């Protein structure tokens, strides 16, 4: 794979105990539907991998940042592979600021538009299956705390299990309380 075909995505990752609970839901859905495993996250920003220094972006973009608490709006689904079934969060001004700080710190930021959600499965499915899944899941929390940001290198297009399984964490910073 050529460098021009890769991106860096910046993920906000949930703190424990939600991280383990969400990972268990993702593992269960992946096993039931033959879908790829992945870490629970909210994508904050995206940049071209070509000239990006993810560690420097995290250090600069996260200066003075503390853990985030996001309110859950509900479960939803879509026709987009990377939003098959997901937890939708309420808009959050502090999160918008974090996304913008990471974008400003990036060497080649994209026009990624923040829509805070956390996917639970990546799989092409029919509408009825997605609707039933969304109706059958009950999250044990009304909001989530996020305490770390990761930089992940991936293919530019995410449309298959192979693309998801190619993701690799290349930098990580903890948000201190």
LOSE-997854 format. One record per atom (N, C-alpha, C): residue number from 0; residue in one letter; atom name; x, y, z. Coordinates in pm, whole numbers, plus 50000, padded with zeros to 5 digits. Layout:
N
     k   r    a      c1      c2      c3
   NUM   A   CA       X       Y       Z
...
***
This chain:
177
     k   r    a      c1      c2      c3
     0   X    N   50084   49881   50000
     0   X   CA   50000   50000   50000
     0   X    C   50088   50124   50000
     1   X    N   50058   50219   49915
     1   X   CA   50136   50341   49907
     1   X    C   50093   50440   50015
     2   X    N   50186   50525   50054
     2   X   CA   50160   50622   50160
     2   X    C   50041   50711   50125
     3   X    N   50028   50753   49999
     3   X   CA   49920   50840   49958
     3   X    C   49783   50779   49978
     4   X    N   49777   50650   49996
     4   X   CA   49649   50583   50015
     4   X    C   49617   50561   50162
     5   X    N   49697   50619   50250
     5   X   CA   49674   50600   50393
     5   X    C   49637   50732   50461
     6   X    N   49563   50717   50569
     6   X   CA   49524   50832   50649
     6   X    C   49558   50804   50794
     7   X    N   49561   50913   50872
     7   X   CA   49571   50903   51017
     7   X    C   49437   50951   51071
     8   X    N   49374   50868   51152
     8   X   CA   49251   50909   51219
     8   X    C   49283   50926   51367
     9   X    N   49227   51029   51425
     9   X   CA   49247   51056   51567
     9   X    C   49121   51014   51642
    10   X    N   49139   50920   51734
    10   X   CA   49027   50859   51806
    10   X    C   49022   50905   51950
    11   X    N   48905   50936   51999
    11   X   CA   48880   50956   52141
    11   X    C   48828   50823   52194
    12   X    N   48896   50767   52295
    12   X   CA   48863   50632   52344
    12   X    C   48804   50637   52484
    13   X    N   48702   50554   52507
    13   X   CA   48633   50555   52637
    13   X    C   48719   50501   52751
    14   X    N   48692   50552   52870
    14   X   CA   48757   50507   52993
    14   X    C   48687   50381   53043
    15   X    N   48753   50312   53135
    15   X   CA   48688   50198   53202
    15   X    C   48583   50252   53298
    16   X    N   48475   50182   53325
    16   X   CA   48444   50047   53280
    16   X    C   48376   50040   53143
    17   X    N   48339   50158   53089
    17   X   CA   48267   50159   52960
    17   X    C   48349   50096   52848
    18   X    N   48481   50116   52849
    18   X   CA   48566   50060   52743
    18   X    C   48546   49909   52735
    19   X    N   48551   49840   52850
    19   X   CA   48533   49694   52851
    19   X    C   48393   49653   52811
    20   X    N   48293   49727   52857
    20   X   CA   48154   49694   52824
    20   X    C   48128   49712   52675
    21   X    N   48177   49820   52617
    21   X   CA   48159   49843   52473
    21   X    C   48239   49742   52391
    22   X    N   48359   49708   52437
    22   X   CA   48439   49606   52368
    22   X    C   48366   49472   52366
    23   X    N   48299   49440   52475
    23   X   CA   48223   49314   52483
    23   X    C   48107   49315   52383
    24   X    N   48038   49428   52371
    24   X   CA   47929   49440   52273
    24   X    C   47984   49424   52132
    25   X    N   48094   49491   52103
    25   X   CA   48157   49482   51970
    25   X    C   48200   49338   51941
    26   X    N   48262   49272   52039
    26   X   CA   48304   49131   52021
    26   X    C   48184   49041   51995
    27   X    N   48077   49060   52072
    27   X   CA   47956   48979   52056
    27   X    C   47896   48998   51917
    28   X    N   47880   49122   51875
    28   X   CA   47823   49148   51742
    28   X    C   47913   49095   51631
    29   X    N   48044   49111   51647
    29   X   CA   48139   49060   51547
    29   X    C   48127   48908   51534
    30   X    N   48116   48840   51648
    30   X   CA   48105   48693   51645
    30   X    C   47971   48651   51583
    31   X    N   47864   48717   51618
    31   X   CA   47731   48681   51567
    31   X    C   47717   48705   51418
    32   X    N   47782   48809   51366
    32   X   CA   47760   48849   51228
    32   X    C   47883   48837   51138
    33   X    N   47991   48776   51189
    33   X   CA   48111   48760   51108
    33   X    C   48173   48893   51068
    34   X    N   48176   48986   51161
    34   X   CA   48228   49120   51134
    34   X    C   48365   49136   51200
    35   X    N   48442   49238   51160
    35   X   CA   48575   49259   51219
    35   X    C   48568   49314   51360
    36   X    N   48671   49283   51438
    36   X   CA   48687   49341   51571
    36   X    C   48757   49475   51560
    37   X    N   48724   49566   51650
    37   X   CA   48792   49696   51654
    37   X    C   48771   49755   51793
    38   X    N   48851   49853   51823
    38   X   CA   48845   49919   51953
    38   X    C   48734   50026   51952
    39   X    N   48657   50037   52062
    39   X   CA   48555   50142   52067
    39   X    C   48620   50280   52063
    40   X    N   48564   50370   51982
    40   X   CA   48623   50502   51966
    40   X    C   48525   50600   51901
    41   X    N   48553   50728   51918
    41   X   CA   48486   50836   51846
    41   X    C   48593   50902   51760
    42   X    N   48572   50908   51630
    42   X   CA   48670   50973   51542
    42   X    C   48658   51124   51557
    43   X    N   48772   51187   51586
    43   X   CA   48778   51331   51609
    43   X    C   48823   51409   51488
    44   X    N   48918   51350   51414
    44   X   CA   48981   51422   51305
    44   X    C   49051   51322   51214
    45   X    N   49074   51363   51090
    45   X   CA   49140   51277   50992
    45   X    C   49243   51362   50917
    46   X    N   49357   51302   50887
    46   X   CA   49462   51372   50810
    46   X    C   49530   51273   50716
    47   X    N   49591   51323   50613
    47   X   CA   49672   51239   50525
    47   X    C   49792   51190   50604
    48   X    N   49828   51064   50585
    48   X   CA   49941   51007   50659
    48   X    C   50075   51051   50602
    49   X    N   50075   51104   50482
    49   X   CA   50199   51130   50409
    49   X    C   50300   51216   50485
    50   X    N   50258   51329   50540
    50   X   CA   50352   51420   50609
    50   X    C   50319   51436   50756
    51   X    N   50231   51352   50806
    51   X   CA   50181   51367   50942
    51   X    C   50279   51311   51045
    52   X    N   50295   51382   51157
    52   X   CA   50371   51334   51272
    52   X    C   50268   51318   51385
    53   X    N   50204   51199   51394
    53   X   CA   50094   51182   51489
    53   X    C   50130   51212   51635
    54   X    N   50249   51175   51678
    54   X   CA   50289   51204   51817
    54   X    C   50293   51353   51843
    55   X    N   50348   51429   51749
    55   X   CA   50355   51574   51763
    55   X    C   50215   51636   51760
    56   X    N   50129   51585   51673
    56   X   CA   49992   51636   51666
    56   X    C   49920   51614   51799
    57   X    N   49935   51495   51857
    57   X   CA   49870   51467   51985
    57   X    C   49924   51558   52095
    58   X    N   50055   51572   52101
    58   X   CA   50115   51656   52206
    58   X    C   50065   51801   52195
    59   X    N   50066   51853   52073
    59   X   CA   50024   51992   52052
    59   X    C   49872   52008   52068
    60   X    N   49796   51919   52008
    60   X   CA   49650   51931   52008
    60   X    C   49584   51900   52142
    61   X    N   49655   51826   52228
    61   X   CA   49594   51784   52355
    61   X    C   49643   51864   52476
    62   X    N   49727   51964   52453
    62   X   CA   49780   52043   52565
    62   X    C   49667   52097   52653
    63   X    N   49675   52064   52782
    63   X   CA   49577   52114   52878
    63   X    C   49440   52047   52872
    64   X    N   49426   51945   52790
    64   X   CA   49296   51878   52776
    64   X    C   49276   51775   52886
    65   X    N   49153   51765   52932
    65   X   CA   49114   51671   53037
    65   X    C   49018   51568   52977
    66   X    N   48984   51463   53051
    66   X   CA   48885   51367   53001
    66   X    C   48753   51437   52964
    67   X    N   48683   51377   52869
    67   X   CA   48557   51431   52819
    67   X    C   48442   51342   52863
    68   X    N   48328   51404   52893
    68   X   CA   48205   51330   52922
    68   X    C   48106   51365   52811
    69   X    N   48062   51262   52739
    69   X   CA   47966   51283   52630
    69   X    C   47833   51217   52665
    70   X    N   47725   51290   52643
    70   X   CA   47590   51239   52669
    70   X    C   47543   51157   52549
    71   X    N   47486   51043   52577
    71   X   CA   47436   50954   52472
    71   X    C   47297   51000   52429
    72   X    N   47281   51018   52299
    72   X   CA   47150   51053   52242
    72   X    C   47069   50926   52217
    73   X    N   47137   50819   52172
    73   X   CA   47067   50693   52146
    73   X    C   47145   50604   52052
    74   X    N   47084   50493   52016
    74   X   CA   47142   50401   51918
    74   X    C   47080   50429   51783
    75   X    N   47160   50418   51678
    75   X   CA   47109   50443   51544
    75   X    C   47184   50353   51446
    76   X    N   47144   50358   51321
    76   X   CA   47208   50279   51216
    76   X    C   47200   50356   51086
    77   X    N   47283   50315   50990
    77   X   CA   47283   50384   50861
    77   X    C   47325   50285   50752
    78   X    N   47327   50333   50629
    78   X   CA   47372   50251   50517
    78   X    C   47523   50259   50497
    79   X    N   47589   50345   50573
    79   X   CA   47734   50361   50561
    79   X    C   47805   50248   50637
    80   X    N   47903   50184   50574
    80   X   CA   47975   50071   50635
    80   X    C   48031   50107   50772
    81   X    N   48090   50226   50784
    81   X   CA   48152   50265   50910
    81   X    C   48052   50322   51011
    82   X    N   47926   50319   50977
    82   X   CA   47821   50359   51071
    82   X    C   47704   50261   51062
    83   X    N   47737   50132   51056
    83   X   CA   47633   50030   51044
    83   X    C   47535   50040   51160
    84   X    N   47586   50027   51281
    84   X   CA   47508   50041   51405
    84   X    C   47597   50119   51500
    85   X    N   47544   50225   51562
    85   X   CA   47632   50311   51641
    85   X    C   47559   50380   51754
    86   X    N   47638   50423   51852
    86   X   CA   47591   50507   51961
    86   X    C   47608   50651   51915
    87   X    N   47500   50727   51913
    87   X   CA   47507   50868   51874
    87   X    C   47514   50952   52001
    88   X    N   47609   51046   52004
    88   X   CA   47624   51136   52117
    88   X    C   47564   51272   52086
    89   X    N   47529   51343   52191
    89   X   CA   47482   51480   52176
    89   X    C   47599   51566   52128
    90   X    N   47573   51672   52051
    90   X   CA   47680   51763   52013
    90   X    C   47746   51820   52140
    91   X    N   47875   51849   52131
    91   X   CA   47949   51896   52248
    91   X    C   48052   52001   52203
    92   X    N   48039   52122   52256
    92   X   CA   48128   52232   52216
    92   X    C   48274   52204   52250
    93   X    N   48300   52144   52367
    93   X   CA   48438   52113   52404
    93   X    C   48498   52011   52309
    94   X    N   48418   51914   52267
    94   X   CA   48465   51814   52172
    94   X    C   48493   51878   52035
    95   X    N   48408   51971   51996
    95   X   CA   48431   52046   51870
    95   X    C   48565   52118   51877
    96   X    N   48595   52178   51993
    96   X   CA   48722   52249   52011
    96   X    C   48840   52153   52001
    97   X    N   48827   52037   52063
    97   X   CA   48934   51936   52055
    97   X    C   48956   51893   51910
    98   X    N   48850   51865   51839
    98   X   CA   48861   51826   51698
    98   X    C   48933   51935   51617
    99   X    N   48895   52058   51642
    99   X   CA   48956   52171   51570
    99   X    C   49103   52188   51609
   100   X    N   49138   52168   51736
   100   X   CA   49278   52177   51779
   100   X    C   49363   52070   51711
   101   X    N   49310   51949   51698
   101   X   CA   49384   51843   51628
   101   X    C   49398   51875   51480
   102   X    N   49294   51930   51422
   102   X   CA   49299   51969   51280
   102   X    C   49406   52075   51258
   103   X    N   49410   52175   51347
   103   X   CA   49509   52282   51333
   103   X    C   49652   52230   51351
   104   X    N   49669   52128   51436
   104   X   CA   49803   52073   51462
   104   X    C   49850   51979   51351
   105   X    N   49760   51935   51265
   105   X   CA   49794   51840   51158
   105   X    C   49866   51907   51042
   106   X    N   49956   51831   50981
   106   X   CA   50030   51881   50864
   106   X    C   49939   51889   50742
   107   X    N   49849   51794   50727
   107   X   CA   49759   51793   50611
   107   X    C   49621   51742   50653
   108   X    N   49547   51827   50725
   108   X   CA   49415   51788   50773
   108   X    C   49315   51771   50659
   109   X    N   49216   51689   50682
   109   X   CA   49110   51671   50583
   109   X    C   48993   51762   50622
   110   X    N   48886   51751   50548
   110   X   CA   48766   51829   50578
   110   X    C   48667   51745   50660
   111   X    N   48721   51652   50739
   111   X   CA   48636   51565   50822
   111   X    C   48544   51649   50909
   112   X    N   48416   51616   50907
   112   X   CA   48318   51688   50988
   112   X    C   48281   51603   51109
   113   X    N   48308   51655   51227
   113   X   CA   48280   51583   51351
   113   X    C   48130   51558   51367
   114   X    N   48096   51432   51388
   114   X   CA   47960   51389   51420
   114   X    C   47980   51281   51527
   115   X    N   47984   51317   51655
   115   X   CA   48028   51223   51758
   115   X    C   47939   51098   51770
   116   X    N   47998   50987   51727
   116   X   CA   47931   50858   51736
   116   X    C   48036   50751   51763
   117   X    N   47992   50638   51814
   117   X   CA   48080   50526   51843
   117   X    C   48018   50402   51779
   118   X    N   48082   50350   51676
   118   X   CA   48028   50235   51604
   118   X    C   48039   50108   51687
   119   X    N   47941   50020   51669
   119   X   CA   47938   49893   51741
   119   X    C   47962   49774   51648
   120   X    N   47945   49794   51518
   120   X   CA   47971   49689   51420
   120   X    C   47993   49754   51284
   121   X    N   48083   49695   51207
   121   X   CA   48105   49735   51068
   121   X    C   48067   49614   50983
   122   X    N   47955   49623   50916
   122   X   CA   47906   49510   50838
   122   X    C   47796   49559   50746
   123   X    N   47795   49514   50622
   123   X   CA   47684   49544   50533
   123   X    C   47567   49455   50574
   124   X    N   47456   49518   50609
   124   X   CA   47337   49446   50657
   124   X    C   47211   49509   50600
   125   X    N   47104   49431   50599
   125   X   CA   46977   49486   50554
   125   X    C   46917   49576   50663
   126   X    N   46829   49664   50623
   126   X   CA   46768   49762   50714
   126   X    C   46698   49695   50832
   127   X    N   46624   49588   50806
   127   X   CA   46548   49523   50912
   127   X    C   46639   49466   51020
   128   X    N   46751   49404   50979
   128   X   CA   46846   49350   51076
   128   X    C   46904   49461   51161
   129   X    N   46942   49572   51099
   129   X   CA   46997   49685   51174
   129   X    C   46893   49744   51268
   130   X    N   46769   49755   51222
   130   X   CA   46661   49808   51306
   130   X    C   46639   49719   51429
   131   X    N   46634   49588   51406
   131   X   CA   46613   49494   51517
   131   X    C   46730   49499   51616
   132   X    N   46852   49506   51564
   132   X   CA   46968   49515   51652
   132   X    C   46963   49641   51738
   133   X    N   46935   49753   51676
   133   X   CA   46929   49880   51750
   133   X    C   46823   49873   51859
   134   X    N   46709   49810   51828
   134   X   CA   46600   49799   51925
   134   X    C   46633   49701   52037
   135   X    N   46719   49603   52009
   135   X   CA   46747   49497   52108
   135   X    C   46858   49533   52207
   136   X    N   46940   49631   52173
   136   X   CA   47052   49667   52260
   136   X    C   47011   49772   52362
   137   X    N   47054   49752   52484
   137   X   CA   47032   49852   52589
   137   X    C   47168   49885   52650
   138   X    N   47205   50010   52640
   138   X   CA   47333   50051   52697
   138   X    C   47316   50077   52846
   139   X    N   47413   50033   52926
   139   X   CA   47401   50046   53072
   139   X    C   47444   50183   53125
   140   X    N   47451   50284   53038
   140   X   CA   47494   50415   53084
   140   X    C   47427   50524   53000
   141   X    N   47415   50645   53057
   141   X   CA   47353   50758   52988
   141   X    C   47458   50850   52926
   142   X    N   47581   50837   52976
   142   X   CA   47691   50915   52919
   142   X    C   47819   50833   52935
   143   X    N   47922   50877   52866
   143   X   CA   48051   50807   52870
   143   X    C   48162   50906   52897
   144   X    N   48263   50859   52970
   144   X   CA   48384   50938   52991
   144   X    C   48491   50883   52897
   145   X    N   48563   50973   52834
   145   X   CA   48671   50937   52741
   145   X    C   48801   50992   52798
   146   X    N   48905   50907   52805
   146   X   CA   49027   50950   52874
   146   X    C   49157   50933   52795
   147   X    N   49147   50902   52667
   147   X   CA   49269   50893   52587
   147   X    C   49238   50920   52440
   148   X    N   49342   50963   52370
   148   X   CA   49331   50988   52227
   148   X    C   49439   50907   52158
   149   X    N   49401   50837   52053
   149   X   CA   49494   50755   51976
   149   X    C   49500   50803   51833
   150   X    N   49617   50791   51773
   150   X   CA   49634   50815   51630
   150   X    C   49646   50679   51564
   151   X    N   49564   50657   51462
   151   X   CA   49556   50526   51397
   151   X    C   49579   50542   51248
   152   X    N   49672   50464   51195
   152   X   CA   49694   50466   51050
   152   X    C   49603   50362   50987
   153   X    N   49546   50400   50873
   153   X   CA   49453   50309   50806
   153   X    C   49446   50340   50657
   154   X    N   49387   50248   50581
   154   X   CA   49361   50280   50441
   154   X    C   49268   50400   50431
   155   X    N   49280   50474   50323
   155   X   CA   49197   50593   50307
   155   X    C   49048   50559   50301
   156   X    N   49014   50449   50235
   156   X   CA   48876   50405   50224
   156   X    C   48854   50285   50315
   157   X    N   48750   50292   50396
   157   X   CA   48715   50182   50487
   157   X    C   48583   50125   50439
   158   X    N   48589   50011   50369
   158   X   CA   48466   49954   50315
   158   X    C   48460   49802   50330
   159   X    N   48557   49744   50403
   159   X   CA   48559   49599   50416
   159   X    C   48627   49558   50546
   160   X    N   48611   49432   50580
   160   X   CA   48677   49374   50697
   160   X    C   48828   49391   50687
   161   X    N   48883   49368   50567
   161   X   CA   49027   49380   50545
   161   X    C   49076   49522   50578
   162   X    N   48998   49622   50539
   162   X   CA   49035   49760   50568
   162   X    C   49039   49786   50719
   163   X    N   48940   49736   50791
   163   X   CA   48933   49754   50936
   163   X    C   49050   49682   51003
   164   X    N   49079   49562   50957
   164   X   CA   49186   49483   51018
   164   X    C   49325   49540   50988
   165   X    N   49334   49635   50897
   165   X   CA   49462   49700   50865
   165   X    C   49494   49815   50961
   166   X    N   49399   49856   51044
   166   X   CA   49421   49968   51136
   166   X    C   49534   49937   51233
   167   X    N   49622   50037   51258
   167   X   CA   49732   50023   51353
   167   X    C   49748   50152   51432
   168   X    N   49751   50140   51565
   168   X   CA   49775   50257   51651
   168   X    C   49921   50297   51636
   169   X    N   49946   50425   51608
   169   X   CA   50083   50473   51589
   169   X    C   50125   50575   51696
   170   X    N   50029   50626   51773
   170   X   CA   50061   50718   51883
   170   X    C   49940   50722   51977
   171   X    N   49968   50756   52102
   171   X   CA   49860   50757   52202
   171   X    C   49896   50852   52314
   172   X    N   49796   50925   52364
   172   X   CA   49814   51015   52479
   172   X    C   49696   50998   52573
   173   X    N   49727   50995   52702
   173   X   CA   49621   50988   52802
   173   X    C   49582   51129   52841
   174   X    N   49452   51150   52859
   174   X   CA   49401   51278   52908
   174   X    C   49399   51270   53059
   175   X    N   49469   51362   53125
   175   X   CA   49482   51354   53270
   175   X    C   49371   51430   53340
   176   X    N   49334   51378   53453
   176   X   CA   49222   51437   53529
   176   X    C   49265   51555   53609
***
